[in-house]
Amino acid sequence: MQTYKYEIFTSILEEQIKSGAVKLGTRLPSVREIKEKYHLSISSVQNGYDYLVMKGLVENIPRSGYFVAFNQKETIPENTIKQLAVAKNSLFNKNLELTSTRSKAFEYNSFNSTSPTDILIPQKLILRKMQEVIREKGASLLRYYPLNGSLLLREKITERSAKYGCMMNAEELIITDGALQALYIALASVTKAGDLIAVESPCVFSILEVISNLNLKTIEIPLHYKDGFDVNYFRNICDENPVRAVVVTPNFHNPTGILMTDESKKELLSIAEIHQIPIIENDIYGDLYFGGTRPSNIRSFDKTGLVMTFSSFSKTLAPGIRLGWLNPGKFYAETERLKFSLGRSVTPIYQELMIKLLESNSYDRHLRSFRKQLEKQAIELLDALRKYFPENSYFHRPQGGYSIWGELPQNLDMEAFYEYCESQKILFTPGDTFSFTDEYKYHFRAVFADRITSESILSLKKVGEKTKEFLN
Ligand SMILES: Cc1ncc(COP(=O)(O)O)c(C=O)c1O
């Protein structure tokens, strides 16, 4: 799916550069040559080159032209994420304040909350559509809507997902109050207290909280920077333990931004099929890809209904729109019963709002520019972190989503580090909150949900440079 005119040439160049087909330092075709070859305007070609420069693939040398950048090859550390062994009880008591809310948060450079900030929410569009809904639907918005949600909304969601190869039937969907409710329903429908489930490690605090509330035991499956979810580790765990479900975020995992390959997704599914383990798939970030096309979800490969996929519009539109969906596969009956017990119907106004946004294509139009903006912010934040933090830190380049996973040297005084961050009004999410284990003491998550300003870069510079003084 091409979204910008310039992608006709940037996608080819990007592929050639990444595959090594054009060597580092090679001079690239001039703006005029590209213009003529692809019948583009000069400004489209320049925008395309700006995009490649922003991605760090190309360098612009004034009065000489565009060249394949020399410093783009990243060294990604091997096995930096250690393997975690045994099942742990779900004892989780970490501070919510560290991950999302905080009074006076507006005074901070909040690199810690994974949802669109006020300025990136398409407020005018949403408020206009809401007014239309109220005018058109009037008092009917005050009634109960169907338990599993408006049929028209479910149809709009399935039509959209079919475009990226995920064929679902509107009758199989349940509309929920956001993604976390969908996760709660999915997990509760296939497990009981004390059961053992598998989750990715690291794993976002909010998912761990749901697991904790359901009194489940977990085995944390390592995620590797290069290959993502460790499928072989999962296979061995399943051979030896009665795993009742596995919870994964295969597309732009929070906090690492890692995208699982289709091969890994299929392999995970085949292991789950052998042991009949339901896969609970969080696809909340799937639409937030940087470049290329929308990745597939595991549900697209599932023929037996073992995959329960869910998503919401909290990350792509606005977190205040409390509306998500769950496709529970063959576990529909139990999930419908649970949904009823958690609240009979999702607020009608949000359902009608989403119908309007999906019907008019405004949602996809918004996403196209939103993705570009997020990618720009990701690159700016990554550049600043890599530039200013101590040399033996590592910051993983995300392939989409909202966050960068960072790893600091193990001789760093983390208390002093977080204290200094606070003094500079910088909020990162401590690595500790991403596991039931103590594995991530020296990690943190940096979120690029907000515009990166010269002021925030300056604060990052101060923090990065000061960090060197906290090394023992
Ligand atoms: C991975 C992940 N899933 C789900 C959620 C919550 O989504 P929702 O606001 O739709 O409940 C979050 C954010 O808090 C998240 O990071």
The ligand as an SDF file (V2000), in Angstrom:
LIG
                    3D

 16 16  0  0  0  0  0  0  0  0999 V2000
    0.4880   -3.3610   25.1490 C   0  0  0  0  0  0  0  0  0  0  0  0
   -0.7250   -2.6290   25.6610 C   0  0  0  0  0  0  0  0  0  0  0  0
   -1.9170   -3.1960   25.5620 N   0  0  0  0  0  0  0  0  0  0  0  0
   -3.0290   -2.5700   26.0190 C   0  0  0  0  0  0  0  0  0  0  0  0
   -2.9980   -1.3260   26.6090 C   0  0  0  0  0  0  0  0  0  0  0  0
   -4.2590   -0.6650   27.1010 C   0  0  0  0  0  0  0  0  0  0  0  0
   -5.1490   -0.3960   26.0690 O   0  0  0  0  0  0  0  0  0  0  0  0
   -6.5930    0.2140   26.3350 P   0  0  0  0  0  0  0  0  0  0  0  0
   -6.4230    1.6560   26.7380 O   0  0  0  0  0  0  0  0  0  0  0  0
   -7.3010    0.1010   25.0190 O   0  0  0  0  0  0  0  0  0  0  0  0
   -7.2560   -0.5950   27.3940 O   0  0  0  0  0  0  0  0  0  0  0  0
   -1.7610   -0.7230   26.7090 C   0  0  0  0  0  0  0  0  0  0  0  0
   -1.6220    0.6200   27.2700 C   0  0  0  0  0  0  0  0  0  0  0  0
   -1.8400    0.8900   28.4300 O   0  0  0  0  0  0  0  0  0  0  0  0
   -0.6110   -1.3870   26.2250 C   0  0  0  0  0  0  0  0  0  0  0  0
    0.5970   -0.8100   26.2800 O   0  0  0  0  0  0  0  0  0  0  0  0
  1  2  1  0
  2  3  1  0
  2 15  2  0
  3  4  2  0
  4  5  1  0
  5  6  1  0
  5 12  2  0
  6  7  1  0
  7  8  1  0
  8  9  2  0
  8 10  1  0
  8 11  1  0
 12 13  1  0
 12 15  1  0
 13 14  2  0
 15 16  1  0
M  END
$$$$
